Amino acid sequence: MARQDINLGTAPTGAGGDTTRSTGVKINAMTAELYAALGANSGGAIPAALPVNKGGTGGSTQAAAQVALGLGTVATLNTGRSPGNVPTMEMIGIASSESTVPWTAENYAGIDNKVFSSAASGLNPQGGTGLYYRQTIQFGTTGNRLMIAWPYGLTGNTGTIKMRSVYNGAVTPEIELYHTGNTTRASDGTLKAI
């Protein structure tokens, strides 16, 4: 039903307005409709937790509402790189620009949202040509970490997979992984760098 206005009559006495009884009838009708819409039982009691189909959460606690709304455990987590957070797409492999800091610079764990150039002065990884993705595996919040540089594509990029670590603030030498893309197997079975 539409909202029923109560006629207050003329001030100050209310002359010509709704009687007390007609006012009560309108109030009862409107509150009965609201209670029914909110899922009141036959005794007229509104449930402690409004059902989802009535605009509620379906639970009187956060945990119950999470279940009633069909939300998984990630629904109560924040996004970010801190332990226990959910990473955003940028944190799991969407590179959007080229970095201007060395690939050994302190950064967050995960896959960086920038690529690193081997040609840029002072920026690692060194050797080869082209760009690299950086993946960092970090131990807690100590800053100790392993950084892996993955070649960006193949065309025009002669670089290979590189690794460095940072331990207690010291950067280890860069190492290169040998694989079928940068080695050949000699007739005696030994691997030779290309």
Secondary structure, 3 states (H helix, E strand, C coil): CCCCCCCCCECCCCECCCCHHHHHHHHHHHHHHHHHHCCCCCCCCCCCCCCHHHCCCCCCCHHHHHHHCCCCHHHHCCECCCCCCECCHHHECCCCEECCCCCCCCCCCEEEEEEEECCCCCCCCCCCCCEEEEEEEECCCCCCEEEEEEECCCCCCCCCCEEEEEECCEECCCEECCCCCCEEECCCCCEEEC
